[in-house]
Amino acid sequence: MLRNLVFASRGLRQSLAGILLRNSARSSSTATSLDAGTEKEVRHHENHASEWWNQNGTMGALHALNEIRVPFIRDGIVSRGTVEPGYVNTTKVLKGQHILEVGCGGGLLTEQLARLGAQVTGIDLGEKLIEAARDHLKCFSSELASNVLYKMEPVDQHAKANCEFYDGVIVSEVLEHVDDKVTLLEASVRALKPGGSIFITTLNKTIPSWFGGVILSEYVLNLVPKGTHHWDKMISPLDVQRILDTMNCQTVLVNGSTYDFWSNTWRWINNTQMCYALQAVKQPLSGSN
């Protein structure tokens, strides 16, 4: 079994934000000094910024993923009992909820959560990605402007200024690109209120996931830009759960998922051999009121 894998993988490939951690010393979110490896990975994803909102392009699978990850996040937040009863079963079910998306890219998930009424902050280190997100918000989703804030900022820096502020933190399609997963998750959890949930979606570290997510998707079918995913960056749900356990976060749900490329659709399955979605709840410190 390939589940007992390295706690934190090697490499540096942030789809939009795990890289955010390397730059905690920055006093400003605008003047960013990146190391060579991080710079390379930021550029890799920025090269596709203009394609981010094209559902028929290389981001098609990411667009399609919203069909299952948005309900997963929505229902996970509702299940914690923090949503005002009057908003449950309405189109604004997340009204009043503050959500942080770490690695927001061009804002595909950010906007969808805002449509449910949430106040969403999206952070990323890719300047062109943040520009793409802001441009789409301004030109095509201006009605969401009061619900969305985009910042080019490292997650640890953001957490310092927003300690225990968010009801939910999203780390979606990010962990498989990050070197220091422990540091990324620690900063993400720091920004989360006790009782709040962290939601993670990523590829598992298995042979089926590697074959489907890397070999087939990138090098055979050209569904994803080549060089996006690497075996040594993937991580099992068990190892994610172990990391979160050390941060006083209790995993409450793990769902397996898979992508059907012939129909550009995602679906839940009864195992985590391919991909998975995980929800963990930050527990109050013992002795706190």
C-alpha positions, 0 to 999 in steps of 0.5 A: 500500500502506498498510503504510509508516505512521507509526511511532507514531500519534496519539491515546490510546485504550487498551483497557486499558493502553497508557495505562499509560505516561503516569503513570510519575511515580506512586510508587503504583499506587493514587493515579493522576493522569491527563490528560484524554485518558487519563481519557476513554479509561480511562472508555470501557473501564471503562463496559463492565467489567460486560460483560467476562465476558459471552460473548454481549455486546460482548466476545464477539469478545474471548472468541472471540479466545482460541481462537487467541491462547492457542495462539499464545502457548503454542506460541511460548513452547514453541518457545523451549525454556524449558519444562521437558520434563516439562510439554510436551504436558500441560495445565500446559505453561506451569508455571514460566513468568512472564508479564506481560499489559500491558492485561489488562482484565477478565482474559479472557486472563490466566486462560486462560494461568494455566490452562496453569500460568503465573504471570501478572501482569496490569496495567491503569489501569482500576480498574473493569476490575481490580476485574472481573478480581479479582472473576471470579478470586475468584468463578469461578476461585478455583483460579487465585488462586495463579497470577494477580496483578492490579495497577493500575499503569503498565507503565513503573513495573512494568518498573522494579521487574521489569526482565528478569523475565518469560519472556513479555510480552503486548500483546494488542489494545492497540497500536491504542489507544495514542498512544506505541507506542514508549514502551509497547513499550520498557517492555514489552521492558524487563520481558522476559528476554533470550531471552524473547518479546513477543507482540502482537495488533492490527489492521493499518492497512489499508482492509479492517481499518478497514472491518471493524473500525471501520465494520462492527463498531462502527457497522453490526453493533454488535459492539464499543462505538462509539468503540473503534477509530480509523484513526490508532491502527492500525499495520502489522506492518512498523512494529511490527517496525521499532520492536522491531528498535531494541529488540534484539528479533527478530521470528520470526513474524507470522500474519494473522487475521480475525474471522467475525462470523456465527459469532463465530470467529477464524481464521488467514489467509495475509495480514495485511490485517485483523489479525495476531499477532506474536512477537519474541524479545529478543536477549542484548546482544552480549558478554553471557554 
